[in-house]
Amino acid sequence: MARRSAESQFDLFIPLVSDMSLKDQRELMERPFFSLAKRKRLKPIEYTSPDGDTWVKVSGNAEFGIATIWDADIMIWAASALNRLKEQGVNDLPRTLKTTSYDLLRAIKRDTGGKSYQELNAALQRLESTTIQTSLRAPKRKDKAQFGWIDAFQLEVDPETEAPRGISITLSDWVYQGIVTERSLLTMHQDYFLLTGGMERALYRVARKHAGDQESGWTCRISILHEKTGSDSPLKQFTYLLKRIVAKNALPEYEMTLTKTNDGSPAVHFIKRDMEERVRVRDALKSLERQSAEDQRALEIDGLMNKRF
């Protein structure tokens, strides 16, 4: 309670971990916007969709490198926090979110030791310095938007102990508009934050966006998955790592199996883990409904026959 009392003098928006539904932007989940490696990545991420309509280029500066898929947890937290405010009926949603370093780390399931605060500061620096160019949401196909993930951040420390206290994060307008737009967010599984591998995180995001709740799941060529995740590994190495992940089959929500497309290309099939059981229950309920309707019709016919005789 002492920590809360000390921080109450700040004007903070503090999301409660227990009632936060995780949300992320649909258009970010299926394309490679973040580095999958914890080491500094300076090589730009470049992606063009198979139809050529959508392209993405992500660049980092020499000091900080490109924002990582673990840094993206902060953006998921921001989307989740804004979504909760919207559900509570707040009309004027803020572009600057305020909380404490401690609560932010807890919300994204991180340790709250001293090293974690240093890593949080480094993550915010990468999010601010990374430059994204994309045709997404551009007025014309050949036009481009350019932005960073956040425009600014501020960390407050205790003047006596220098312990981390308040934190404010100002989202870029492009990110903010994507979050507040109707139907732009998808719910993510709480265990996403527990995934330790960058590739596993990218695969979950792609599966959540494309496979969703489809009864038949979703099949994707390995070569396209390679592009969608933004992996900087050669395709052969990516395929080797992917097969190990499929064998482990530990993604939240989704089963993964190796398969082939109609033309024989190696692919992965994603489907909700409980989908077969859900389909079985639904079909059983439909069968009961049909049987009930038939029984009711039989009773009506019997009633008519009794009246006649």
ZAMARGU-4260 file (C-alpha; in steps of 0.2 Angstrom, whole numbers, plus 5000, padded with zeros to 4 digits):
<rodrens>
0) 5000/5000/5000 | 5015/5012/5003 | 5020/5011/4985 | 5002/5016/4979 | 5001/5030/4992
5) 5018/5037/4987 | 5012/5037/4968 | 4995/5044/4971 | 5001/5062/4970 | 5004/5059/4951
10) 4990/5060/4938 | 4992/5042/4932 | 4981/5031/4923 | 4985/5013/4930 | 4977/4998/4921
15) 4973/4984/4932 | 4981/4968/4925 | 4967/4957/4931 | 4953/4965/4921 | 4963/4969/4905
20) 4958/4961/4889 | 4974/4960/4878 | 4971/4968/4861 | 4982/4971/4846 | 4980/4980/4829
25) 4974/4968/4815 | 4985/4976/4802 | 5001/4974/4812 | 4998/4956/4816 | 5000/4949/4799
30) 5015/4959/4793 | 5033/4960/4799 | 5034/4977/4809 | 5046/4971/4822 | 5063/4962/4824
35) 5062/4944/4830 | 5079/4944/4838 | 5085/4952/4854 | 5101/4956/4847 | 5102/4974/4839
40) 5095/4973/4821 | 5101/4986/4809 | 5096/4978/4793 | 5079/4985/4787 | 5064/4974/4787
45) 5056/4975/4770 | 5040/4966/4765 | 5028/4966/4750 | 5012/4957/4750 | 5009/4943/4737
50) 4997/4954/4727 | 5009/4969/4728 | 4996/4980/4736 | 5004/4982/4753 | 5022/4985/4757
55) 5031/4989/4773 | 5049/4995/4777 | 5056/4996/4795 | 5072/5005/4799 | 5082/5008/4815
60) 5096/5020/4819 | 5113/5014/4823 | 5112/5017/4842 | 5096/5008/4846 | 5092/4997/4831
65) 5074/4991/4826 | 5061/4989/4839 | 5059/4971/4844 | 5044/4960/4845 | 5046/4960/4864
70) 5046/4979/4863 | 5029/4977/4854 | 5022/4971/4871 | 5021/4990/4876 | 5011/4994/4861
75) 4999/4979/4865 | 4997/4986/4882 | 4993/5003/4875 | 4980/4996/4863 | 4972/4986/4878
80) 4972/5001/4889 | 4964/5012/4876 | 4951/4999/4872 | 4946/4997/4890 | 4944/5016/4891
85) 4933/5015/4876 | 4923/5001/4883 | 4920/5011/4899 | 4912/5025/4888 | 4927/5037/4887
90) 4924/5048/4872 | 4940/5058/4872 | 4953/5045/4872 | 4971/5051/4876 | 4986/5049/4865
95) 4997/5050/4880 | 4995/5036/4892 | 5001/5037/4910 | 5005/5023/4922 | 5019/5017/4933
100) 5034/5007/4927 | 5030/4994/4940 | 5012/4992/4934 | 5017/4992/4915 | 5030/4978/4918
105) 5017/4968/4928 | 5004/4970/4914 | 5016/4963/4901 | 5021/4949/4913 | 5039/4955/4916
110) 5050/4954/4931 | 5050/4970/4941 | 5069/4969/4946 | 5081/4983/4943 | 5087/4976/4926
115) 5069/4976/4919 | 5067/4995/4922 | 5083/4997/4912 | 5076/4986/4898 | 5060/4995/4898
120) 5069/5011/4895 | 5079/5003/4881 | 5063/4997/4873 | 5055/5014/4874 | 5070/5021/4865
125) 5069/5008/4851 | 5050/5011/4849 | 5053/5030/4848 | 5068/5029/4836 | 5062/5015/4824
130) 5055/5022/4807 | 5041/5014/4798 | 5036/5017/4780 | 5021/5008/4773 | 5007/5009/4760
135) 4994/5004/4773 | 4981/5018/4776 | 4989/5029/4763 | 4977/5039/4752 | 4983/5031/4736
140) 4992/5015/4733 | 5009/5023/4728 | 5008/5035/4743 | 5016/5031/4759 | 5014/5034/4778
145) 5030/5037/4788 | 5030/5036/4807 | 5038/5030/4823 | 5029/5019/4836 | 5029/5032/4849
150) 5032/5051/4848 | 5038/5053/4866 | 5040/5045/4883 | 5045/5051/4900 | 5051/5041/4915
155) 5049/5049/4932 | 5061/5044/4946 | 5060/5047/4965 | 5071/5062/4968 | 5078/5054/4984
160) 5080/5036/4979 | 5080/5037/4960 | 5068/5023/4960 | 5057/5022/4945 | 5040/5029/4947
165) 5028/5037/4934 | 5029/5034/4916 | 5020/5043/4901 | 5020/5037/4883 | 5014/5047/4869
170) 5008/5036/4854 | 5012/5042/4836 | 4996/5048/4828 | 4997/5033/4815 | 4997/5021/4829
175) 4984/5030/4839 | 4971/5031/4824 | 4974/5013/4821 | 4969/5008/4839 | 4954/5019/4841
180) 4946/5015/4824 | 4931/5004/4825 | 4934/4985/4823 | 4953/4987/4821 | 4958/4977/4836
185) 4959/4958/4839 | 4959/4949/4856 | 4975/4940/4860 | 4978/4926/4872 | 4985/4931/4889
190) 4999/4918/4887 | 5006/4927/4872 | 5017/4937/4884 | 5025/4921/4891 | 5031/4915/4873
195) 5050/4917/4874 | 5055/4915/4856 | 5053/4929/4843 | 5048/4917/4830 | 5034/4909/4841
200) 5027/4926/4844 | 5027/4931/4826 | 5018/4914/4821 | 5005/4917/4835 | 5001/4934/4828
205) 5000/4928/4811 | 4989/4913/4816 | 4978/4924/4827 | 4975/4936/4812 | 4972/4923/4798
210) 4966/4907/4806 | 4955/4915/4819 | 4940/4905/4823 | 4939/4896/4806 | 4932/4879/4807
215) 4944/4872/4794 | 4959/4883/4801 | 4971/4891/4789 | 4985/4884/4779 | 5000/4895/4774
220) 5016/4891/4763 | 5032/4891/4773 | 5039/4903/4761 | 5025/4915/4764 | 5027/4913/4783
225) 5045/4917/4781 | 5040/4934/4773 | 5026/4938/4785 | 5036/4935/4800 | 5051/4946/4794
230) 5064/4933/4799 | 5081/4938/4794 | 5086/4920/4793 | 5088/4911/4776 | 5073/4901/4771
235) 5082/4885/4774 | 5086/4889/4792 | 5069/4897/4795 | 5061/4880/4789 | 5072/4870/4801
240) 5067/4881/4816 | 5049/4881/4810 | 5049/4862/4810 | 5056/4862/4828 | 5042/4874/4834
245) 5028/4864/4825 | 5035/4848/4833 | 5034/4857/4850 | 5017/4863/4846 | 5016/4875/4861
250) 5008/4891/4854 | 4993/4898/4864 | 4976/4893/4856 | 4982/4885/4840 | 4988/4868/4834
255) 5001/4868/4821 | 5004/4854/4808 | 5016/4852/4793 | 5006/4849/4777 | 5008/4853/4759
260) 4997/4864/4747 | 4989/4858/4732 | 5004/4861/4721 | 5015/4852/4733 | 5023/4867/4742
265) 5028/4864/4760 | 5016/4873/4772 | 5009/4874/4790 | 4991/4872/4795 | 4985/4882/4810
270) 4968/4878/4819 | 4961/4882/4836 | 4965/4869/4848 | 4947/4866/4853 | 4939/4868/4836
275) 4936/4849/4833 | 4927/4848/4850 | 4917/4864/4846 | 4911/4858/4829 | 4906/4841/4837
280) 4896/4849/4850 | 4888/4861/4838 | 4883/4847/4826 | 4876/4837/4841 | 4866/4851/4846
285) 4859/4853/4828 | 4855/4835/4828 | 4845/4837/4844 | 4836/4852/4837 | 4831/4842/4822
290) 4826/4827/4832 | 4816/4838/4843 | 4807/4847/4828 | 4803/4830/4821 | 4796/4824/4837
295) 4786/4839/4839 | 4779/4837/4821 | 4775/4819/4825 | 4765/4824/4840 | 4755/4836/4830
300) 4751/4823/4817 | 4746/4811/4831 | 4735/4824/4838 | 4726/4827/4822 | 4724/4809/4819
305) 4716/4807/4836 | 4704/4821/4833 | 4699/4813/4816 | 4695/4796/4824
</rodrens>
